[in-house]
Amino acid sequence: MAKFVNTYNFVPFGYVTEKQRTSREHVYRGENSLISGWLTVKLDTKTPLIIPDGAHPKYYDCKEQRYISRPSEELKRFLHKEYSFLQIPSLKNPSVSEPIIPGSELRGMIRSIYETVTDSCIPFLLDDKRISQRVPTFGSLRKRGLLAYEPITEGSDERHWVLYSAYADKEKAVYVREDKINPIRDENGNILPKNGTYVKNRGWLQYNIPVRKDDYHIAYLTKNSVVFSWDYCDEHGNRDQKRNEEPYEALKTALFKDRKEDGKVDKNEAKNANKIPRNNLYDALERAKKGGDNLVPVYYFTVQRGEETLVYLSNSSIGRIAQRRKWKDIMGDHAPCRNTDKLCPACLLFGTVEDKGLKGRVRFTDAAMTTAPEFETHTLQILGQPRTSAFEFYLRKPEENATYWNFDFYGIKVADEKQNGKNQKPNNKDNSHTEYYDLGESTPRGRKMYWHHPLAPEAEKNRMNSTMEAVNGSFEFKVYFDEVTEEQLQNLIWVITLGENTSDSARQHKLGHAKPLGYGSVKMVVTEKVIRQLEASDDGLNINLKKTSVSEIVECPFTETDDIICNLLKMCDASAIPDNVPVTYPYKDGSDKIFDWFSNNRKNPDSLKTLPEPLDKDITLTDCLVRNKSGGNQNWKGNNYQGNKNRGNQTNRNRESIYDGKTFQEAKKAEDPAKFDKAKPMMALKPGTEYEGEVKQLKSGMKIADIYCSTINKTINLKAGSVIFCDEKTKKLDNVFSKGDKVRVRYCGIDENGKQSWLCIKNRTKNLPEE
């Protein structure tokens, strides 16, 4: 199976944040040995650096293949954006612009690592909205209920929310995809009422757009017994209005995760196929809230948290569920510092805007280039936002046998009970369901970081991605520190250098845009440390500048065996990922959507894949095994013939795709011998195999070479970003090889775009010796 490393991983949190929070007076007041001065830092780019000038994009119409000078705000949504590298007028020659790295970018990068190694707070949390998450298919909710907003006592004007269990009368129905207004019909083709509507002599209609359209049923619900009523009171005996509105707020969140306060729906949510039944159910919920005599059909389950019963509601058996914990609760001790009398190490040094505010004691200048810039232009793959709903990656598994979990609860697969010695479901279906249990505490994995790796393949221009200018070269900036302790200064120097103060160190930072795609690997070296000292004399105060250098090895002020430091150094190690293992987001074959991989992963709880830890011996992931209708397993393997059979097969026939040592033709022939009897056999290339070759052509300055391999009678093409160059200074093949040179190349397998990937071997001379 194809292996890959996910683009990001997490450095775990520590357990000392709250213990080490202290006041600024305790750290700084009365301290006689506070230090002031500056550090001069050299920054070398190891992969192209992108700092986009976001204020001046260019807009390109991909269909018309032309630039649009002043597009309207509406038109901008459909245009491709191009960004140049951020530049400012040169101090020496204002008519000339030069690339610059803003000090704010450098400060943010260094503060992030400083927070990690000192186990400080997370200074900024995501918004305070309720977190919602969709349950996987195997974790579907089994209980149907009716939510009511009814008088507390008969004749009372005061109302409360009550959840009733319900009887469900199921009926076969048909989904008509083409009907955008009334997509659900009964067996006779008659249009059904809206979701959440009462049907006389039947009950409250409940439906959603079906997952399996060939076997679809709707249900009419009738009220049974009370499951739970929201009647919370505060310590004074008054009704707790906020807690008593929980079911209303939670169901709204489950219906529309991006619904705004004015009731409008985010444009991306509006595209969802289930928008019709969800809109209808939302209208029913609002009618109930306004005192209407109606009930709201829901799915639900309950869990116990100590003596408290928690109720979770959704509009669908596999719908979204709003969680009770918010980010402040989830982060616990690592929530932002709120009191300047109790600050973590990072807030003490870098400052905070909370409470009365505290000015930082370090200042970063902009970084200016010290070498001639080497500009490159790259069209990037689509970059998305963090998805904390990816529980397999963002959260630690709470129990060994857990099949689903979030920040509130987790699920465990439980076998269905038998009736009269027989299974309740047909034998070709999974005879189990998921039971949910309260999670005692939230389990975030830690602080997110990106691996160092070669550049990802470029994409074609479209309205969803962008083209950006990148720079290679060296920069220099200063870090000014004002009255800090010796310990803080040593910590800061180690964070900048990561313990190795040499340009060729593999311990590197990530900076700028498109870090998941391999951009922004940089190495920083402290070239000068200057301590500013004030001395009294007969003439007054004199300022003495004591200049010293920093050694190549910076002694670690932390415990190097500490779990945090070990994980951090692994993530910062540019040599941590083997050359022949791709680093990419998870994709399913035949699709460029990350969602498809996660969707496949959650279809079978017995083979649910989770993100490995950075220090694990094997940090790779593989594609997912999905249970098919016959009960067997189907292999979804990236870039092989078995993926989406309606997409990409014609292209696969024209290249040597590898599947378990077979070519595409060989694998397809095994599937259908009669059709492929005349298929020409092709040589199966094994990743890691080395071949002799001869340079046939060099395209000067473009870092491209054509090499003919006699062993396989094939010419291969080596491109920038997929080659380990021999000349690390110029990064160009034409400074290393000449036409006719004999070389050795290594086959690395099929990349995420379905193309063969080849590498030159490190430390090879121009001409290989005769063997």
C-alpha positions in Angstrom: 0.0 0.0 0.0 1.2 3.6 -0.8 2.7 5.3 2.2 2.9 9.0 3.0 3.6 11.4 5.8 0.9 13.9 6.8 2.1 17.5 6.3 1.7 18.4 9.9 2.0 16.8 13.4 1.8 18.0 17.0 4.3 18.7 19.8 2.6 17.6 23.0 1.6 20.0 25.8 3.4 19.8 29.2 1.9 20.0 32.6 3.6 23.0 34.2 1.8 26.0 32.7 -0.3 26.9 35.6 2.5 26.2 38.2 4.9 28.6 36.5 2.6 31.5 36.0 3.9 34.4 38.0 3.7 38.2 38.2 6.0 40.6 36.3 7.0 42.2 39.7 8.2 38.8 40.9 10.4 38.3 37.8 11.7 41.8 37.1 11.3 44.1 40.1 14.4 44.2 42.3 16.4 42.2 39.8 19.9 43.7 39.6 21.2 41.5 36.8 18.7 42.4 34.1 20.3 42.5 30.6 19.7 44.8 27.6 21.2 44.7 24.1 20.6 43.0 20.8 21.2 39.9 18.7 22.1 40.0 15.1 20.6 37.1 13.2 21.3 35.7 9.8 18.5 33.9 8.1 19.1 31.5 5.1 16.3 30.1 3.0 16.5 26.3 2.6 13.3 26.1 0.5 11.7 29.0 -1.4 10.2 31.6 1.0 6.8 33.1 0.4 5.8 36.4 2.1 2.9 37.6 -0.2 2.1 41.2 -0.7 -1.6 40.7 0.1 -2.5 44.4 -0.5 -1.7 44.3 -4.2 -2.9 41.1 -5.9 -3.3 40.6 -9.6 -6.5 39.0 -10.9 -6.3 36.5 -13.7 -9.3 35.1 -15.7 -8.4 31.5 -16.3 -11.2 31.0 -19.0 -10.4 34.2 -20.9 -6.7 33.8 -20.2 -6.2 37.5 -19.4 -5.7 39.8 -16.5 -8.5 41.9 -15.1 -7.4 45.3 -13.8 -10.3 46.4 -11.6 -12.7 43.5 -11.0 -15.8 44.0 -8.9 -16.0 42.3 -5.5 -18.4 39.7 -6.9 -16.1 39.0 -9.9 -13.1 38.5 -7.6 -14.6 35.2 -6.3 -14.2 33.7 -9.8 -10.7 34.9 -10.6 -7.3 33.4 -10.0 -5.1 35.6 -7.7 -1.3 36.3 -8.2 0.8 37.8 -5.4 4.3 39.2 -5.6 6.8 38.9 -2.7 6.5 41.7 -0.2 8.9 44.5 -1.0 9.7 48.0 0.2 11.8 50.9 -1.3 15.5 50.4 -0.7 17.1 52.7 1.9 20.1 53.2 -0.4 18.0 53.8 -3.6 14.3 54.5 -3.0 13.6 54.0 -6.7 14.4 50.4 -6.3 12.3 47.9 -4.2 13.8 45.0 -2.2 12.3 41.9 -0.6 11.6 42.2 3.1 10.4 39.9 5.9 8.3 41.9 8.4 9.5 41.8 12.0 5.9 40.7 13.0 6.4 37.5 11.0 9.7 36.8 12.7 8.3 37.6 16.1 5.3 35.3 15.6 7.5 32.4 14.5 9.9 32.8 17.4 7.2 33.3 20.0 5.4 30.1 18.9 8.6 28.0 19.5 9.3 29.9 22.7 5.7 29.0 23.9 6.3 25.4 23.1 9.7 24.9 24.8 8.5 26.8 28.0 5.1 25.1 28.0 3.4 28.5 28.0 -0.2 29.4 27.2 -1.9 29.5 23.8 -2.3 33.3 23.5 -5.1 33.2 20.9 -8.0 30.8 20.8 -10.4 30.2 18.0 -13.8 31.9 18.2 -16.1 31.2 21.1 -18.8 29.6 19.0 -20.0 26.1 19.9 -17.9 23.4 18.3 -19.9 21.0 16.1 -18.8 17.7 14.5 -20.4 15.1 12.3 -20.6 11.6 13.6 -19.2 8.9 11.3 -21.4 6.6 9.4 -20.7 3.7 11.8 -21.5 5.9 14.8 -25.0 6.8 13.7 -27.6 7.9 16.3 -30.3 5.3 17.0 -32.8 7.2 19.1 -35.5 9.4 17.6 -37.2 12.1 19.7 -39.4 15.1 19.7 -38.2 18.4 21.2 -41.0 20.7 22.6 -41.0 24.2 24.0 -44.0 24.1 26.4 -45.3 25.8 29.5 -43.6 24.8 32.8 -47.1 24.3 34.3 -50.5 24.4 32.8 -51.5 28.0 32.1 -48.0 29.3 32.8 -46.5 32.0 30.5 -43.0 30.7 31.3 -41.8 27.9 29.0 -39.0 25.3 29.1 -37.5 22.8 26.6 -38.6 19.2 26.9 -37.3 16.2 25.0 -39.7 13.2 24.5 -38.8 9.8 23.2 -40.8 8.9 20.1 -42.4 6.0 18.2 -41.3 5.9 14.6 -43.7 4.8 11.8 -41.4 4.2 8.8 -42.4 4.4 5.2 -40.5 3.8 2.0 -39.8 7.0 0.0 -38.0 8.2 -3.1 -35.4 11.0 -3.5 -35.7 13.1 -6.7 -32.4 14.8 -7.1 -33.5 17.1 -9.8 -36.2 18.7 -7.7 -34.5 21.5 -5.8 -37.7 22.5 -3.8 -39.4 19.2 -2.9 -36.9 16.4 -3.4 -38.6 13.7 -1.3 -41.7 11.8 -2.6 -43.7 8.9 -1.4 -43.7 5.6 -3.3 -46.4 6.8 -5.6 -44.4 10.0 -6.5 -46.5 12.3 -4.4 -44.7 15.3 -2.9 -44.4 15.1 0.9 -44.8 17.9 3.3 -41.8 19.8 4.7 -39.5 18.2 7.2 -40.7 18.8 10.7 -44.4 19.2 9.6 -47.3 17.5 11.4 -49.3 15.1 9.2 -52.7 14.3 10.5 -53.2 10.7 11.8 -49.5 10.0 11.1 -47.2 12.2 13.2 -44.3 14.6 12.8 -42.5 14.0 9.5 -38.7 13.4 9.8 -36.4 13.0 6.9 -33.0 14.0 5.4 -31.4 13.5 2.0 -30.6 9.8 1.9 -27.1 8.3 2.0 -28.2 5.1 0.2 -30.8 6.2 -2.3 -31.9 2.7 -3.3 -33.2 1.8 0.1 -34.6 4.9 1.7 -37.3 5.4 4.3 -38.9 8.4 6.0 -40.5 8.3 9.4 -43.6 9.8 11.2 -42.9 10.4 14.9 -45.4 10.3 17.7 -44.7 11.5 21.3 -43.8 8.9 24.0 -42.4 9.6 27.5 -40.2 12.5 28.7 -36.5 11.9 28.4 -35.2 15.2 29.8 -36.4 18.7 30.6 -34.2 21.7 31.0 -35.0 23.3 34.4 -31.7 24.5 35.7 -31.6 27.1 38.5 -28.7 29.2 39.8 -27.4 29.3 43.4 -30.1 31.7 44.3 -32.9 29.5 43.0 -33.6 31.6 39.9 -34.0 29.9 36.6 -30.6 29.7 34.7 -31.8 31.1 31.4 -28.5 30.4 29.6 -28.3 26.7 30.5 -32.0 26.2 29.9 -31.6 27.5 26.3 -28.9 24.8 25.6 -31.1 22.5 23.4 -32.2 25.4 21.2 -28.6 26.7 20.7 -27.2 23.2 20.3 -29.7 22.2 17.6 -29.1 25.4 15.7 -25.4 24.7 15.7 -26.0 21.1 14.5 -28.2 22.4 11.7 -26.0 25.2 10.5 -22.4 25.3 11.8 -21.9 28.6 10.0 -25.3 30.3 10.6 -24.8 33.9 11.5 -26.6 35.8 14.2 -29.0 37.3 11.7 -30.1 33.8 10.6 -28.4 33.9 7.2 -26.5 30.9 6.1 -22.9 30.9 4.9 -22.6 30.4 1.1 -20.6 27.2 1.5 -23.3 25.7 3.8 -26.0 26.7 1.4 -24.5 24.4 -1.3 -25.1 21.3 0.9 -27.7 18.9 -0.5 -29.4 18.7 2.9 -30.1 22.4 3.0 -33.8 21.9 2.2 -34.7 19.6 5.1 -32.4 21.5 7.4 -33.9 24.8 6.5 -37.4 23.3 7.1 -36.4 21.9 10.5 -34.8 25.2 11.5 -38.1 27.0 10.6 -39.9 24.4 12.8 -37.5 25.1 15.7 -38.0 28.9 15.4 -41.8 28.4 15.4 -41.5 26.4 18.6 -39.2 29.0 20.2 -41.8 31.7 19.4 -44.5 29.8 21.3 -46.0 27.8 18.4 -47.8 24.6 19.4 -45.5 22.3 17.5 -42.8 19.7 18.1 -39.3 19.3 16.4 -38.2 15.9 15.2 -34.6 15.1 16.3 -32.1 12.3 16.9 -30.5 12.2 20.3 -28.4 10.3 22.8 -27.5 10.9 26.5 -24.3 10.4 28.5 -23.6 10.8 32.2 -21.0 13.3 33.5 -20.9 12.5 37.2 -24.4 13.1 38.4 -25.3 15.2 35.5 -27.1 14.0 32.4 -25.9 15.5 29.1 -28.2 15.4 26.1 -26.9 15.7 22.5 -29.2 16.6 19.6 -28.9 16.3 15.9 -31.2 16.6 12.8 -29.8 13.3 11.3 -28.6 9.9 12.4 -25.2 10.8 11.0 -25.6 14.6 11.4 -23.6 17.2 13.2 -23.6 17.4 17.0 -22.8 20.5 19.0 -20.4 20.0 21.8 -20.7 21.6 25.2 -17.0 22.4 25.8 -15.7 25.6 24.2 -12.0 26.4 23.4 -11.4 28.0 26.8 -12.5 24.8 28.5 -10.7 22.5 26.1 -7.3 24.3 26.5 -7.6 24.2 30.3 -4.3 25.4 31.9 -3.0 26.4 28.4 -5.8 28.9 27.9 -4.6 32.5 27.4 -3.2 34.4 30.4 -5.9 36.7 31.6 -4.2 38.4 34.5 -1.0 40.3 34.4 -0.3 39.1 38.0 -0.2 35.5 36.7 1.7 35.3 33.4 3.3 32.4 31.6 7.0 32.6 30.5 6.1 33.6 26.9 3.7 36.4 28.0 6.3 37.7 30.4 8.9 38.1 27.6 6.8 38.9 24.6 3.9 40.7 26.3 0.1 40.5 26.4 -2.9 42.6 25.6 -5.1 41.0 28.3 -6.1 42.6 31.6 -4.0 45.8 32.1 -1.7 44.7 29.3 2.1 44.2 29.4 4.6 45.5 27.0 7.0 43.0 25.5 10.7 43.1 26.3 11.9 42.0 22.9 11.6 43.8 19.5 12.2 42.3 16.1 13.4 44.5 13.1 12.4 43.7 9.6 14.8 41.3 7.8 16.6 42.8 4.8 18.3 40.7 2.1 22.1 40.5 2.3 22.5 38.6 -1.0 21.0 39.1 -4.5 17.5 37.7 -4.4 16.6 34.7 -6.5 12.9 35.0 -7.5 10.7 32.1 -8.4 7.0 31.9 -9.3 4.8 29.0 -8.2 1.2 28.1 -8.7 0.2 26.5 -5.4 -2.1 23.6 -4.6 -5.3 24.6 -2.8 -4.7 25.4 0.9 -7.5 25.1 3.4 -8.1 26.1 7.0 -7.4 23.9 10.0 -10.1 21.3 10.5 -10.3 20.3 14.2 -13.2 18.1 13.3 -10.6 15.6 12.0 -10.6 13.9 15.3 -8.2 11.1 14.2 -5.5 13.8 13.8 -6.2 16.6 16.2 -7.3 14.7 19.3 -5.6 11.9 21.2 -7.5 8.6 21.3 -9.1 8.4 24.7 -9.6 4.6 24.9 -7.9 1.8 23.1 -11.2 0.5 21.6 -12.7 3.9 20.9 -13.9 4.2 17.3 -15.0 7.9 17.5 -14.2 10.8 19.8 -14.3 14.6 20.1 -13.8 17.1 22.9 -16.9 16.0 24.8 -17.5 12.2 24.4 -16.3 9.1 22.7 -17.9 6.1 21.1 -17.2 2.4 21.4 -18.5 -0.3 18.9 -20.9 -2.6 20.6 -22.4 -5.8 19.1 -26.2 -5.8 18.6 -28.2 -8.0 20.8 -29.7 -11.1 19.2 -33.4 -11.8 19.0 -34.5 -15.5 19.2 -30.9 -16.4 18.6 -30.7 -14.5 15.4 -29.0 -11.3 14.4 -31.2 -8.3 14.1 -29.6 -7.3 10.8 -28.9 -9.2 7.6 -25.6 -11.1 7.6 -24.1 -8.9 4.9 -24.3 -5.9 7.2 -22.3 -4.9 10.2 -24.2 -6.2 13.2 -23.1 -3.6 15.7 -23.8 0.0 16.8 -21.9 2.7 18.7 -22.5 3.5 22.4 -21.3 6.9 23.6 -19.6 7.8 26.9 -18.6 11.1 28.5 -15.0 12.2 28.2 -13.6 13.3 31.5 -11.3 15.9 30.0 -10.5 17.1 26.5 -7.6 15.6 24.7 -6.0 17.9 22.2 -2.7 16.5 20.8 -0.6 19.6 21.2 0.9 22.5 19.2 0.7 22.1 15.4 3.9 22.1 13.4 4.8 21.3 9.8 7.4 18.9 8.5 10.3 20.0 6.4 10.2 18.4 2.9 10.7 19.1 -0.8 8.2 21.3 -2.6 4.9 19.8 -3.5 4.1 19.6 -7.3 2.5 22.7 -8.7 -1.1 23.0 -9.7 -2.9 24.4 -12.7 -4.4 27.9 -12.2 -8.0 28.0 -11.1 -10.1 30.3 -9.0 -9.6 28.3 -5.8 -5.8 28.5 -5.7 -3.2 31.3 -6.2 0.2 32.0 -7.8 2.9 33.4 -5.6 6.3 34.8 -6.0 9.0 33.2 -3.7 12.5 34.2 -2.9 15.8 32.3 -2.2 18.7 33.9 -0.4 20.0 35.3 2.9 18.4 37.9 5.2 19.6 39.7 8.3 17.6 41.2 11.2 18.1 42.2 14.8 16.3 41.2 18.0 16.5 43.9 20.6 16.0 42.9 24.3 15.4 45.3 27.1 16.0 44.3 30.8 15.5 40.6 30.5 16.9 37.9 32.8 19.9 35.8 31.8 17.7 32.8 31.7 15.3 34.5 29.3 18.1 35.5 27.0 19.6 32.0 26.9 16.1 30.6 26.2 15.7 33.1 23.3 19.0 32.2 21.7 18.3 28.5 21.9 14.9 29.0 20.3 16.4 31.0 17.5 19.2 28.5 16.8 17.4 25.4 17.9 20.7 24.5 19.7 22.8 24.4 16.5 24.3 27.8 15.4 25.6 26.9 12.0 24.1 27.5 8.5 24.4 23.8 7.5 22.4 22.6 10.5 19.3 20.4 9.7 17.4 22.0 12.6 15.3 24.6 10.9 12.2 26.7 11.3 9.2 27.2 9.1 8.2 30.7 8.0 5.8 32.4 5.7 3.1 31.1 3.4 2.4 27.5 2.1 4.4 25.7 4.8 2.3 22.5 4.2 3.6 22.4 0.6 7.3 22.5 1.6 7.9 26.3 1.4 9.5 28.4 4.1 12.2 26.2 5.6 14.8 28.6 7.0 17.9 28.3 9.2 18.7 31.1 11.6 22.2 31.8 13.0 23.0 34.3 15.7 26.1 36.1 14.3 26.5 38.6 17.1 25.4 39.2 20.7 25.8 42.7 22.1 25.2 43.6 25.7 24.6 47.2 26.5 26.0 48.2 30.0 25.6 51.5 31.8 28.6 52.6 34.0 28.8 55.6 36.2 31.9 57.9 36.0 32.9 61.4 37.0 31.5 62.6 33.7 28.1 60.9 34.2 26.8 57.7 32.7 28.7 55.9 30.0 27.3 53.3 27.7 29.6 50.3 27.0 28.8 47.8 24.3 30.1 44.3 24.9 30.2 42.3 21.7 30.5 38.5 21.8 29.9 35.7 19.4 27.7 32.7 20.0 29.3 29.2 19.8 28.3 26.7 17.2 26.6 24.5 19.8 24.1 26.4 22.1 23.7 24.5 25.3 20.1 23.6 25.8 18.6 25.4 28.8 15.8 22.8 28.9 15.9 19.1 29.6 16.8 17.6 26.3 15.2 14.3 27.2 11.9 16.1 27.9 9.1 14.9 25.7 8.4 18.4 24.4 12.0 19.1 23.4 12.4 15.6 21.7 9.2 16.0 19.7 10.1 19.6 18.8 13.6 18.7 17.5 12.1 15.9 15.4 9.6 18.2 13.8 12.4 20.8 13.1 14.8 18.2 11.6 15.0 18.8 7.9 16.3 15.2 7.5 13.6 13.5 9.5 11.6 12.3 6.4 13.2 9.7 4.1 13.7 10.9 0.6 11.4 8.3 -1.0 8.4 9.0 1.3 6.0 11.7 0.0 4.8 14.4 2.5 1.3 15.4 1.6 -2.3 15.8 2.9 -4.3 12.6 2.7 -6.0 12.2 -0.6 -8.1 9.3 -2.0 -7.4 8.1 -5.5 -9.4 9.8 -8.1 -10.1 12.8 -5.9 -8.3 16.0 -5.0 -10.4 16.5 -1.9 -8.9 15.7 1.5 -12.4 15.1 2.8 -12.7 11.9 0.8 -9.8 10.3 2.6 -11.3 11.1 6.0 -14.7 10.0 4.8 -13.2 6.6 3.7 -11.3 6.3 6.9 -14.5 6.5 9.0 -16.4 3.9 7.1 -14.8 1.0 8.9 -14.2 1.4 12.7 -12.1 -1.8 12.7 -9.4 -0.1 10.5 -9.6 3.5 11.7 -6.3 5.2 11.1 -4.9 7.8 13.5 -2.0 10.2 13.2 1.3 8.7 14.4 3.3 10.6 17.0 6.4 12.5 15.8 8.7 10.2 17.8 7.1 7.0 16.5 9.4 4.6 14.6 7.0 4.7 11.7 5.4 8.1 11.1 3.7 7.2 7.8 0.1 6.7 7.0 -1.5 4.5 4.3 -4.7 4.7 2.2 -7.9 3.3 3.7 -9.6 -0.1 3.4 -13.3 0.2 2.9 -15.8 -2.6 3.5 -17.6 -3.3 0.2 -21.1 -4.7 -0.2 -19.9 -8.3 -0.4 -18.3 -8.0 3.0 -14.7 -8.0 1.7 -12.3 -5.1 1.6 -11.6 -2.8 -1.3 -8.2 -1.1 -1.4 -8.3 2.7 -2.0 -4.7 3.1 -3.0 -3.4 6.5 -4.0 -2.3 6.7 -7.7 -3.2 3.1 -8.6 -5.7 1.5 -10.9 -8.2 0.6 -8.2 -9.4 4.1 -7.2 -12.3 5.9 -8.8 -12.8 3.7 -11.9 -14.7 6.4 -13.6 -11.8 8.8 -13.5 -8.2 8.7 -14.5 -8.0 5.2 -15.9 -7.3 6.3 -19.5 -4.4 8.3 -18.2 -3.2 5.4 -16.1 -3.1 3.2 -19.2 -0.5 5.5 -20.7 1.9 5.3 -17.7 3.6 2.6 -15.6 1.4 2.8 -12.5 2.6 0.5 -9.7 0.3 -1.7 -7.7 1.9 -4.3 -5.4 4.8 -4.8 -7.9 2.5 -5.0 -10.9 2.0 -2.5 -13.7 -1.4 -1.0 -14.4 -1.8 -3.3 -17.4 -0.9 -6.4 -15.4 -3.3 -5.6 -12.6 -6.1 -4.9 -15.0 -5.4 -8.0 -16.9 -5.8 -10.0 -13.7 -9.2 -8.4 -13.2 -10.4 -8.9 -16.8 -8.1 -11.4 -18.7 -10.2 -11.5 -21.9 -10.1 -7.7 -22.4 -6.4 -7.3 -21.7 -4.9 -10.5 -23.2 -3.1 -8.4 -25.8 -1.8 -5.9 -23.4 1.9 -5.4 -23.8 3.7 -6.3 -20.5 5.8 -3.5 -19.0 8.6 -3.7 -16.5 7.6 -3.2 -12.9 9.8 -0.6 -11.2 10.5 -1.0 -7.5 10.9 2.1 -5.4 14.4 2.4 -4.1 16.0 0.7 -7.1 19.0 2.6 -8.6 19.8 2.8 -12.3 22.7 3.9 -14.4 22.0 6.8 -16.8 23.5 9.4 -19.2 22.6 13.1 -19.3 21.1 13.7 -22.7 20.0 17.3 -22.2 20.4 20.1 -19.7 18.1 23.1 -19.8 20.3 25.9 -18.4 19.0 27.9 -15.5 15.8 25.9 -15.3 17.1 23.1 -13.1 15.8 20.4 -15.5 17.7 17.5 -17.0 16.7 14.6 -19.3 18.6 11.4 -18.4 18.5 8.2 -20.5 18.4 5.0 -18.5 19.6 2.1 -20.6 18.4 -0.5 -18.0 14.8 0.3 -18.6 15.2 1.8 -22.1 13.6 5.0 -21.0 14.4 8.8 -20.8 13.4 10.3 -17.4 12.9 14.0 -16.6 14.3 15.5 -13.4 12.7 18.7 -12.3 13.3 21.3 -9.5 11.7 20.3 -6.2 12.0 16.6 -6.9 15.8 16.4 -7.1 18.5 16.2 -4.5 21.0 18.6 -6.1 24.7 18.1 -5.8 25.4 21.8 -5.7 23.7 23.0 -2.6 24.8 26.6 -3.1 23.4 27.2 -6.6 20.7 24.6 -6.6 21.2 24.1 -10.3 21.9 20.9 -12.2 23.8 22.7 -14.9 26.5 23.7 -12.4 27.0 20.0 -11.6 26.5 18.0 -14.7 27.3 18.3 -18.3 25.7 16.7 -21.3 27.0 13.1 -21.7 27.9 12.7 -18.0 27.1 9.3 -16.5 24.9 9.5 -13.4 23.1 7.3 -11.0 19.4 7.8 -10.3 16.9 6.2 -7.9 13.3 5.4 -8.6 11.0 6.7 -5.8 7.6 5.5 -6.9 4.5 7.3 -8.1 3.9 10.7 -6.6 0.4 12.2 -5.6 -0.1 13.4 -9.2 0.4 9.9 -10.6 3.8 10.7 -12.1 7.0 8.8 -11.6 9.4 10.4 -9.1 13.1 10.1 -9.6 16.0 11.4 -7.5 19.7 12.0 -8.1 21.9 10.4 -5.5 23.6 12.7 -3.0 27.3 13.3 -3.1 27.9 11.9 -6.6 30.7 13.3 -8.7 30.1 14.3 -12.3 31.3 11.0 -13.8 30.7 7.8 -12.0 33.7 5.4 -11.9 33.7 2.4 -14.1 32.5 -0.8 -12.3 
